[in-house]
Amino acid sequence: MDESTRAIVSIVWYPHRPDWHEVVYSDGDYGRLPGTLDDAAAFAEALGLELVTTPDGSVQWDRKE
């Protein structure tokens, strides 16, 4: 399956790396995309992902079950 058709199931933004966020695909692979926390939040909203609590200060959105 090519990257343009893989489903993103999670996005994580880390405060120690504020210039990029990590995306996790349904096949378990992951990658990094440039952007701020606001960019990550907008992308997550566009994908219909749900904000989840994290204990380490990162911000994470996951696919709704």
Distance bins in CASP14 RR format, pairs under 12 A and 6 or more apart:
PFRMAT RR
TARGET T0000
AUTHOR 0000-0000-0000
RMODE 2
METHOD distances of the structure
MODEL  1
1 7 0 0 0 0 1 0 0 0 0 0 0
1 25 0 0 0 0 1 0 0 0 0 0 0
1 26 0 0 0 0 1 0 0 0 0 0 0
1 27 1 0 0 1 0 0 0 0 0 0 0
1 28 0 0 0 0 0 1 0 0 0 0 0
1 29 0 0 0 0 1 0 0 0 0 0 0
2 25 0 0 0 0 0 1 0 0 0 0 0
2 27 0 0 0 0 0 1 0 0 0 0 0
2 29 0 0 0 0 0 1 0 0 0 0 0
3 23 0 0 0 0 0 1 0 0 0 0 0
3 25 0 0 0 0 1 0 0 0 0 0 0
3 26 0 0 0 0 0 1 0 0 0 0 0
3 27 0 0 0 0 0 1 0 0 0 0 0
3 29 0 0 0 0 1 0 0 0 0 0 0
3 30 0 0 0 0 0 1 0 0 0 0 0
3 31 0 0 0 0 1 0 0 0 0 0 0
3 33 0 0 0 0 0 1 0 0 0 0 0
4 25 0 0 0 0 0 1 0 0 0 0 0
5 25 0 0 0 0 0 1 0 0 0 0 0
5 26 0 0 0 0 0 1 0 0 0 0 0
5 27 0 0 0 0 0 1 0 0 0 0 0
6 23 0 0 0 0 1 0 0 0 0 0 0
6 24 0 0 0 0 0 1 0 0 0 0 0
6 25 1 0 1 0 0 0 0 0 0 0 0
6 26 1 0 0 1 0 0 0 0 0 0 0
6 27 1 0 0 1 0 0 0 0 0 0 0
6 28 0 0 0 0 1 0 0 0 0 0 0
6 29 1 0 0 1 0 0 0 0 0 0 0
6 30 0 0 0 0 0 1 0 0 0 0 0
6 31 0 0 0 0 0 1 0 0 0 0 0
7 23 0 0 0 0 0 1 0 0 0 0 0
7 24 0 0 0 0 1 0 0 0 0 0 0
7 25 1 0 0 1 0 0 0 0 0 0 0
7 26 1 0 1 0 0 0 0 0 0 0 0
7 27 0 0 0 0 1 0 0 0 0 0 0
7 28 0 0 0 0 0 1 0 0 0 0 0
7 29 0 0 0 0 0 1 0 0 0 0 0
7 47 0 0 0 0 1 0 0 0 0 0 0
7 48 0 0 0 0 0 1 0 0 0 0 0
7 49 0 0 0 0 0 1 0 0 0 0 0
7 63 1 0 0 1 0 0 0 0 0 0 0
8 21 0 0 0 0 0 1 0 0 0 0 0
8 22 0 0 0 0 0 1 0 0 0 0 0
8 23 1 0 1 0 0 0 0 0 0 0 0
8 24 1 0 0 1 0 0 0 0 0 0 0
8 25 1 0 0 1 0 0 0 0 0 0 0
8 26 1 0 0 1 0 0 0 0 0 0 0
8 27 0 0 0 0 0 1 0 0 0 0 0
8 28 0 0 0 0 0 1 0 0 0 0 0
8 29 0 0 0 0 0 1 0 0 0 0 0
8 30 0 0 0 0 1 0 0 0 0 0 0
8 31 0 0 0 0 1 0 0 0 0 0 0
8 33 0 0 0 0 1 0 0 0 0 0 0
8 40 0 0 0 0 0 1 0 0 0 0 0
8 43 0 0 0 0 1 0 0 0 0 0 0
8 44 0 0 0 0 1 0 0 0 0 0 0
8 46 0 0 0 0 0 1 0 0 0 0 0
8 47 1 0 1 0 0 0 0 0 0 0 0
8 48 0 0 0 0 1 0 0 0 0 0 0
8 49 1 0 0 1 0 0 0 0 0 0 0
8 61 0 0 0 0 1 0 0 0 0 0 0
8 62 0 0 0 0 0 1 0 0 0 0 0
8 63 1 0 0 1 0 0 0 0 0 0 0
9 22 0 0 0 0 0 1 0 0 0 0 0
9 23 0 0 0 0 1 0 0 0 0 0 0
9 24 1 0 1 0 0 0 0 0 0 0 0
9 25 1 0 0 1 0 0 0 0 0 0 0
9 26 1 0 1 0 0 0 0 0 0 0 0
9 27 0 0 0 0 1 0 0 0 0 0 0
9 28 0 0 0 0 1 0 0 0 0 0 0
9 29 0 0 0 0 0 1 0 0 0 0 0
9 30 0 0 0 0 1 0 0 0 0 0 0
9 44 0 0 0 0 0 1 0 0 0 0 0
9 47 0 0 0 0 1 0 0 0 0 0 0
9 48 0 0 0 0 0 1 0 0 0 0 0
9 49 0 0 0 0 1 0 0 0 0 0 0
9 50 0 0 0 0 0 1 0 0 0 0 0
9 52 0 0 0 0 0 1 0 0 0 0 0
9 60 0 0 0 0 0 1 0 0 0 0 0
9 61 0 0 0 0 1 0 0 0 0 0 0
9 62 1 0 0 1 0 0 0 0 0 0 0
9 63 1 0 1 0 0 0 0 0 0 0 0
9 64 0 0 0 0 0 1 0 0 0 0 0
9 65 0 0 0 0 0 1 0 0 0 0 0
10 21 0 0 0 0 0 1 0 0 0 0 0
10 22 0 0 0 0 1 0 0 0 0 0 0
10 23 1 0 0 1 0 0 0 0 0 0 0
10 24 1 0 1 0 0 0 0 0 0 0 0
10 25 0 0 0 0 1 0 0 0 0 0 0
10 26 0 0 0 0 1 0 0 0 0 0 0
10 28 0 0 0 0 1 0 0 0 0 0 0
10 29 0 0 0 0 0 1 0 0 0 0 0
10 30 0 0 0 0 1 0 0 0 0 0 0
10 31 0 0 0 0 0 1 0 0 0 0 0
10 40 0 0 0 0 0 1 0 0 0 0 0
10 43 0 0 0 0 0 1 0 0 0 0 0
10 44 0 0 0 0 1 0 0 0 0 0 0
10 47 0 0 0 0 1 0 0 0 0 0 0
10 48 0 0 0 0 0 1 0 0 0 0 0
10 49 1 0 0 1 0 0 0 0 0 0 0
10 50 0 0 0 0 0 1 0 0 0 0 0
10 51 0 0 0 0 0 1 0 0 0 0 0
10 52 0 0 0 0 1 0 0 0 0 0 0
10 54 0 0 0 0 0 1 0 0 0 0 0
10 58 0 0 0 0 0 1 0 0 0 0 0
10 59 0 0 0 0 0 1 0 0 0 0 0
10 60 1 0 0 1 0 0 0 0 0 0 0
10 61 1 0 0 1 0 0 0 0 0 0 0
10 62 1 0 1 0 0 0 0 0 0 0 0
10 63 1 0 0 1 0 0 0 0 0 0 0
10 64 0 0 0 0 0 1 0 0 0 0 0
11 20 0 0 0 0 0 1 0 0 0 0 0
11 21 1 0 1 0 0 0 0 0 0 0 0
11 22 1 0 0 1 0 0 0 0 0 0 0
11 23 1 0 1 0 0 0 0 0 0 0 0
11 24 1 0 0 1 0 0 0 0 0 0 0
11 25 0 0 0 0 0 1 0 0 0 0 0
11 30 0 0 0 0 0 1 0 0 0 0 0
11 31 0 0 0 0 0 1 0 0 0 0 0
11 32 0 0 0 0 0 1 0 0 0 0 0
11 33 0 0 0 0 1 0 0 0 0 0 0
11 35 0 0 0 0 0 1 0 0 0 0 0
11 37 0 0 0 0 0 1 0 0 0 0 0
11 39 0 0 0 0 1 0 0 0 0 0 0
11 40 1 0 1 0 0 0 0 0 0 0 0
11 41 0 0 0 0 1 0 0 0 0 0 0
11 42 0 0 0 0 0 1 0 0 0 0 0
11 43 1 0 0 1 0 0 0 0 0 0 0
11 44 1 0 1 0 0 0 0 0 0 0 0
11 45 0 0 0 0 0 1 0 0 0 0 0
11 46 0 0 0 0 0 1 0 0 0 0 0
11 47 1 0 0 1 0 0 0 0 0 0 0
11 48 0 0 0 0 0 1 0 0 0 0 0
11 49 1 0 0 1 0 0 0 0 0 0 0
11 50 0 0 0 0 0 1 0 0 0 0 0
11 51 0 0 0 0 1 0 0 0 0 0 0
11 52 0 0 0 0 0 1 0 0 0 0 0
11 54 0 0 0 0 0 1 0 0 0 0 0
11 58 0 0 0 0 0 1 0 0 0 0 0
11 59 0 0 0 0 1 0 0 0 0 0 0
11 60 1 0 0 1 0 0 0 0 0 0 0
11 61 1 0 1 0 0 0 0 0 0 0 0
11 62 0 0 0 0 1 0 0 0 0 0 0
11 63 0 0 0 0 1 0 0 0 0 0 0
12 20 0 0 0 0 0 1 0 0 0 0 0
12 21 1 0 0 1 0 0 0 0 0 0 0
12 22 1 0 1 0 0 0 0 0 0 0 0
12 23 0 0 0 0 1 0 0 0 0 0 0
12 24 1 0 0 1 0 0 0 0 0 0 0
12 30 0 0 0 0 1 0 0 0 0 0 0
12 31 0 0 0 0 0 1 0 0 0 0 0
12 32 0 0 0 0 1 0 0 0 0 0 0
12 33 0 0 0 0 0 1 0 0 0 0 0
12 37 0 0 0 0 0 1 0 0 0 0 0
12 40 0 0 0 0 1 0 0 0 0 0 0
12 41 0 0 0 0 0 1 0 0 0 0 0
12 43 0 0 0 0 0 1 0 0 0 0 0
12 44 0 0 0 0 1 0 0 0 0 0 0
12 49 0 0 0 0 0 1 0 0 0 0 0
12 51 0 0 0 0 0 1 0 0 0 0 0
12 52 0 0 0 0 1 0 0 0 0 0 0
12 54 1 0 0 1 0 0 0 0 0 0 0
12 56 0 0 0 0 0 1 0 0 0 0 0
12 57 0 0 0 0 0 1 0 0 0 0 0
12 58 1 0 1 0 0 0 0 0 0 0 0
12 59 1 0 0 1 0 0 0 0 0 0 0
12 60 1 0 1 0 0 0 0 0 0 0 0
12 61 1 0 0 1 0 0 0 0 0 0 0
12 62 0 0 0 0 1 0 0 0 0 0 0
13 19 0 0 0 0 0 1 0 0 0 0 0
13 20 0 0 0 0 1 0 0 0 0 0 0
13 21 1 0 1 0 0 0 0 0 0 0 0
13 22 1 0 0 1 0 0 0 0 0 0 0
13 23 0 0 0 0 0 1 0 0 0 0 0
13 32 0 0 0 0 0 1 0 0 0 0 0
13 33 0 0 0 0 0 1 0 0 0 0 0
13 34 0 0 0 0 0 1 0 0 0 0 0
13 35 0 0 0 0 1 0 0 0 0 0 0
13 36 0 0 0 0 1 0 0 0 0 0 0
13 37 1 0 1 0 0 0 0 0 0 0 0
13 38 0 0 0 0 1 0 0 0 0 0 0
13 39 0 0 0 0 1 0 0 0 0 0 0
13 40 1 0 1 0 0 0 0 0 0 0 0
13 41 1 0 0 1 0 0 0 0 0 0 0
13 42 0 0 0 0 0 1 0 0 0 0 0
13 43 0 0 0 0 1 0 0 0 0 0 0
13 44 0 0 0 0 1 0 0 0 0 0 0
13 49 0 0 0 0 0 1 0 0 0 0 0
13 51 0 0 0 0 0 1 0 0 0 0 0
13 54 0 0 0 0 1 0 0 0 0 0 0
13 56 0 0 0 0 0 1 0 0 0 0 0
13 57 0 0 0 0 1 0 0 0 0 0 0
13 58 1 0 0 1 0 0 0 0 0 0 0
13 59 1 0 1 0 0 0 0 0 0 0 0
13 60 1 0 0 1 0 0 0 0 0 0 0
13 61 0 0 0 0 1 0 0 0 0 0 0
14 20 0 0 0 0 1 0 0 0 0 0 0
14 21 1 0 0 1 0 0 0 0 0 0 0
14 22 1 0 0 1 0 0 0 0 0 0 0
14 32 0 0 0 0 0 1 0 0 0 0 0
14 35 0 0 0 0 0 1 0 0 0 0 0
14 36 0 0 0 0 0 1 0 0 0 0 0
14 37 0 0 0 0 1 0 0 0 0 0 0
14 40 0 0 0 0 1 0 0 0 0 0 0
14 54 0 0 0 0 1 0 0 0 0 0 0
14 56 0 0 0 0 1 0 0 0 0 0 0
14 57 0 0 0 0 1 0 0 0 0 0 0
14 58 1 0 1 0 0 0 0 0 0 0 0
14 59 0 0 0 0 1 0 0 0 0 0 0
14 60 0 0 0 0 1 0 0 0 0 0 0
15 21 0 0 0 0 0 1 0 0 0 0 0
15 36 0 0 0 0 0 1 0 0 0 0 0
15 37 0 0 0 0 1 0 0 0 0 0 0
15 40 0 0 0 0 0 1 0 0 0 0 0
15 54 0 0 0 0 0 1 0 0 0 0 0
15 56 0 0 0 0 1 0 0 0 0 0 0
15 57 1 0 1 0 0 0 0 0 0 0 0
15 58 1 0 0 1 0 0 0 0 0 0 0
15 59 0 0 0 0 1 0 0 0 0 0 0
16 56 0 0 0 0 1 0 0 0 0 0 0
16 57 0 0 0 0 1 0 0 0 0 0 0
16 58 0 0 0 0 1 0 0 0 0 0 0
17 32 0 0 0 0 1 0 0 0 0 0 0
17 33 0 0 0 0 0 1 0 0 0 0 0
17 34 0 0 0 0 0 1 0 0 0 0 0
17 35 0 0 0 0 0 1 0 0 0 0 0
17 36 0 0 0 0 0 1 0 0 0 0 0
17 37 0 0 0 0 0 1 0 0 0 0 0
17 40 0 0 0 0 0 1 0 0 0 0 0
17 57 0 0 0 0 0 1 0 0 0 0 0
17 58 0 0 0 0 1 0 0 0 0 0 0
17 59 0 0 0 0 0 1 0 0 0 0 0
18 34 0 0 0 0 0 1 0 0 0 0 0
18 35 0 0 0 0 1 0 0 0 0 0 0
18 36 1 0 0 1 0 0 0 0 0 0 0
18 37 1 0 0 1 0 0 0 0 0 0 0
18 38 0 0 0 0 0 1 0 0 0 0 0
18 39 0 0 0 0 0 1 0 0 0 0 0
18 40 0 0 0 0 1 0 0 0 0 0 0
18 57 0 0 0 0 0 1 0 0 0 0 0
18 58 0 0 0 0 0 1 0 0 0 0 0
18 59 0 0 0 0 0 1 0 0 0 0 0
19 32 0 0 0 0 1 0 0 0 0 0 0
19 33 0 0 0 0 0 1 0 0 0 0 0
19 34 1 0 0 1 0 0 0 0 0 0 0
19 35 1 0 0 1 0 0 0 0 0 0 0
19 36 1 0 0 1 0 0 0 0 0 0 0
19 37 0 0 0 0 0 1 0 0 0 0 0
19 39 0 0 0 0 1 0 0 0 0 0 0
19 40 0 0 0 0 0 1 0 0 0 0 0
20 30 0 0 0 0 0 1 0 0 0 0 0
20 31 0 0 0 0 1 0 0 0 0 0 0
20 32 1 0 1 0 0 0 0 0 0 0 0
20 33 1 0 0 1 0 0 0 0 0 0 0
20 34 1 0 1 0 0 0 0 0 0 0 0
20 35 1 0 1 0 0 0 0 0 0 0 0
20 36 0 0 0 0 1 0 0 0 0 0 0
20 37 0 0 0 0 0 1 0 0 0 0 0
20 39 0 0 0 0 1 0 0 0 0 0 0
20 40 0 0 0 0 1 0 0 0 0 0 0
20 43 0 0 0 0 0 1 0 0 0 0 0
21 30 0 0 0 0 0 1 0 0 0 0 0
21 31 0 0 0 0 1 0 0 0 0 0 0
21 32 1 0 0 1 0 0 0 0 0 0 0
21 33 1 0 1 0 0 0 0 0 0 0 0
21 34 0 0 0 0 1 0 0 0 0 0 0
21 35 1 0 0 1 0 0 0 0 0 0 0
21 36 0 0 0 0 1 0 0 0 0 0 0
21 37 1 0 0 1 0 0 0 0 0 0 0
21 38 0 0 0 0 0 1 0 0 0 0 0
21 39 1 0 0 1 0 0 0 0 0 0 0
21 40 1 1 0 0 0 0 0 0 0 0 0
21 41 0 0 0 0 1 0 0 0 0 0 0
21 42 0 0 0 0 0 1 0 0 0 0 0
21 43 1 0 0 1 0 0 0 0 0 0 0
21 44 0 0 0 0 1 0 0 0 0 0 0
21 49 0 0 0 0 0 1 0 0 0 0 0
21 58 0 0 0 0 1 0 0 0 0 0 0
21 59 0 0 0 0 1 0 0 0 0 0 0
21 60 0 0 0 0 1 0 0 0 0 0 0
21 61 0 0 0 0 1 0 0 0 0 0 0
22 28 0 0 0 0 0 1 0 0 0 0 0
22 29 0 0 0 0 0 1 0 0 0 0 0
22 30 1 0 1 0 0 0 0 0 0 0 0
22 31 1 0 1 0 0 0 0 0 0 0 0
22 32 1 0 1 0 0 0 0 0 0 0 0
22 33 1 0 0 1 0 0 0 0 0 0 0
22 34 0 0 0 0 0 1 0 0 0 0 0
22 35 0 0 0 0 0 1 0 0 0 0 0
22 40 0 0 0 0 1 0 0 0 0 0 0
22 43 0 0 0 0 0 1 0 0 0 0 0
22 44 0 0 0 0 0 1 0 0 0 0 0
22 58 0 0 0 0 1 0 0 0 0 0 0
22 59 0 0 0 0 0 1 0 0 0 0 0
22 60 0 0 0 0 1 0 0 0 0 0 0
22 61 0 0 0 0 0 1 0 0 0 0 0
23 29 0 0 0 0 1 0 0 0 0 0 0
23 30 1 0 0 1 0 0 0 0 0 0 0
23 31 1 0 1 0 0 0 0 0 0 0 0
23 32 1 0 0 1 0 0 0 0 0 0 0
23 33 1 0 1 0 0 0 0 0 0 0 0
23 34 0 0 0 0 0 1 0 0 0 0 0
23 35 0 0 0 0 0 1 0 0 0 0 0
23 39 0 0 0 0 0 1 0 0 0 0 0
23 40 0 0 0 0 1 0 0 0 0 0 0
23 43 0 0 0 0 1 0 0 0 0 0 0
23 44 0 0 0 0 1 0 0 0 0 0 0
23 47 0 0 0 0 1 0 0 0 0 0 0
23 49 0 0 0 0 0 1 0 0 0 0 0
23 60 0 0 0 0 0 1 0 0 0 0 0
23 61 0 0 0 0 1 0 0 0 0 0 0
23 62 0 0 0 0 0 1 0 0 0 0 0
23 63 0 0 0 0 0 1 0 0 0 0 0
24 30 1 0 1 0 0 0 0 0 0 0 0
24 31 1 0 0 1 0 0 0 0 0 0 0
24 32 0 0 0 0 0 1 0 0 0 0 0
24 33 0 0 0 0 0 1 0 0 0 0 0
24 44 0 0 0 0 0 1 0 0 0 0 0
24 47 0 0 0 0 0 1 0 0 0 0 0
24 49 0 0 0 0 0 1 0 0 0 0 0
24 60 0 0 0 0 1 0 0 0 0 0 0
24 61 0 0 0 0 0 1 0 0 0 0 0
24 62 0 0 0 0 1 0 0 0 0 0 0
24 63 0 0 0 0 1 0 0 0 0 0 0
25 31 1 0 0 1 0 0 0 0 0 0 0
25 33 0 0 0 0 0 1 0 0 0 0 0
25 47 0 0 0 0 0 1 0 0 0 0 0
25 63 0 0 0 0 0 1 0 0 0 0 0
26 47 0 0 0 0 0 1 0 0 0 0 0
26 62 0 0 0 0 0 1 0 0 0 0 0
26 63 0 0 0 0 1 0 0 0 0 0 0
32 40 0 0 0 0 0 1 0 0 0 0 0
33 39 0 0 0 0 1 0 0 0 0 0 0
33 40 0 0 0 0 1 0 0 0 0 0 0
33 42 0 0 0 0 0 1 0 0 0 0 0
33 43 1 0 0 1 0 0 0 0 0 0 0
33 44 0 0 0 0 0 1 0 0 0 0 0
34 40 0 0 0 0 0 1 0 0 0 0 0
34 43 0 0 0 0 0 1 0 0 0 0 0
35 41 0 0 0 0 0 1 0 0 0 0 0
35 42 0 0 0 0 1 0 0 0 0 0 0
35 43 0 0 0 0 1 0 0 0 0 0 0
36 42 0 0 0 0 1 0 0 0 0 0 0
36 43 0 0 0 0 0 1 0 0 0 0 0
36 59 0 0 0 0 0 1 0 0 0 0 0
37 43 0 0 0 0 0 1 0 0 0 0 0
37 44 0 0 0 0 0 1 0 0 0 0 0
37 51 0 0 0 0 0 1 0 0 0 0 0
37 57 0 0 0 0 0 1 0 0 0 0 0
37 58 0 0 0 0 0 1 0 0 0 0 0
37 59 1 0 0 1 0 0 0 0 0 0 0
37 60 0 0 0 0 0 1 0 0 0 0 0
37 61 0 0 0 0 0 1 0 0 0 0 0
38 44 0 0 0 0 0 1 0 0 0 0 0
38 45 0 0 0 0 0 1 0 0 0 0 0
38 59 0 0 0 0 0 1 0 0 0 0 0
39 45 0 0 0 0 0 1 0 0 0 0 0
39 46 0 0 0 0 0 1 0 0 0 0 0
39 59 0 0 0 0 0 1 0 0 0 0 0
40 46 0 0 0 0 0 1 0 0 0 0 0
40 47 0 0 0 0 0 1 0 0 0 0 0
40 49 0 0 0 0 1 0 0 0 0 0 0
40 51 0 0 0 0 0 1 0 0 0 0 0
40 58 0 0 0 0 0 1 0 0 0 0 0
40 59 1 0 0 1 0 0 0 0 0 0 0
40 60 0 0 0 0 1 0 0 0 0 0 0
40 61 1 0 0 1 0 0 0 0 0 0 0
41 47 0 0 0 0 0 1 0 0 0 0 0
41 48 0 0 0 0 0 1 0 0 0 0 0
41 49 0 0 0 0 1 0 0 0 0 0 0
41 50 0 0 0 0 0 1 0 0 0 0 0
41 51 0 0 0 0 1 0 0 0 0 0 0
41 59 1 0 0 1 0 0 0 0 0 0 0
41 60 0 0 0 0 0 1 0 0 0 0 0
41 61 1 0 0 1 0 0 0 0 0 0 0
42 48 0 0 0 0 0 1 0 0 0 0 0
42 49 0 0 0 0 0 1 0 0 0 0 0
42 61 0 0 0 0 0 1 0 0 0 0 0
43 49 0 0 0 0 1 0 0 0 0 0 0
43 59 0 0 0 0 0 1 0 0 0 0 0
43 61 0 0 0 0 1 0 0 0 0 0 0
44 50 0 0 0 0 1 0 0 0 0 0 0
44 51 1 0 0 1 0 0 0 0 0 0 0
44 52 0 0 0 0 0 1 0 0 0 0 0
44 59 0 0 0 0 1 0 0 0 0 0 0
44 60 0 0 0 0 1 0 0 0 0 0 0
44 61 1 1 0 0 0 0 0 0 0 0 0
44 62 0 0 0 0 1 0 0 0 0 0 0
44 63 0 0 0 0 1 0 0 0 0 0 0
44 64 0 0 0 0 0 1 0 0 0 0 0
45 51 0 0 0 0 1 0 0 0 0 0 0
45 61 0 0 0 0 1 0 0 0 0 0 0
46 61 0 0 0 0 0 1 0 0 0 0 0
47 61 1 0 0 1 0 0 0 0 0 0 0
47 62 0 0 0 0 0 1 0 0 0 0 0
47 63 0 0 0 0 1 0 0 0 0 0 0
47 64 0 0 0 0 0 1 0 0 0 0 0
48 61 0 0 0 0 1 0 0 0 0 0 0
48 62 0 0 0 0 0 1 0 0 0 0 0
48 63 1 0 0 1 0 0 0 0 0 0 0
48 64 1 0 0 1 0 0 0 0 0 0 0
49 59 0 0 0 0 0 1 0 0 0 0 0
49 60 0 0 0 0 1 0 0 0 0 0 0
49 61 1 1 0 0 0 0 0 0 0 0 0
49 62 1 0 0 1 0 0 0 0 0 0 0
49 63 1 0 1 0 0 0 0 0 0 0 0
49 64 1 0 0 1 0 0 0 0 0 0 0
49 65 0 0 0 0 0 1 0 0 0 0 0
50 60 0 0 0 0 1 0 0 0 0 0 0
50 61 1 0 0 1 0 0 0 0 0 0 0
50 62 1 0 1 0 0 0 0 0 0 0 0
50 63 1 0 0 1 0 0 0 0 0 0 0
50 64 1 0 1 0 0 0 0 0 0 0 0
50 65 0 0 0 0 1 0 0 0 0 0 0
51 58 0 0 0 0 0 1 0 0 0 0 0
51 59 1 0 0 1 0 0 0 0 0 0 0
51 60 1 0 0 1 0 0 0 0 0 0 0
51 61 1 0 1 0 0 0 0 0 0 0 0
51 62 0 0 0 0 1 0 0 0 0 0 0
51 63 0 0 0 0 0 1 0 0 0 0 0
51 64 0 0 0 0 0 1 0 0 0 0 0
52 58 0 0 0 0 0 1 0 0 0 0 0
52 59 0 0 0 0 1 0 0 0 0 0 0
52 60 1 0 1 0 0 0 0 0 0 0 0
52 61 1 0 0 1 0 0 0 0 0 0 0
52 62 1 0 1 0 0 0 0 0 0 0 0
52 63 0 0 0 0 0 1 0 0 0 0 0
52 64 0 0 0 0 0 1 0 0 0 0 0
52 65 0 0 0 0 0 1 0 0 0 0 0
53 59 0 0 0 0 1 0 0 0 0 0 0
53 60 0 0 0 0 1 0 0 0 0 0 0
53 61 0 0 0 0 0 1 0 0 0 0 0
53 62 0 0 0 0 0 1 0 0 0 0 0
54 60 1 0 1 0 0 0 0 0 0 0 0
54 61 0 0 0 0 0 1 0 0 0 0 0
54 62 0 0 0 0 0 1 0 0 0 0 0
END
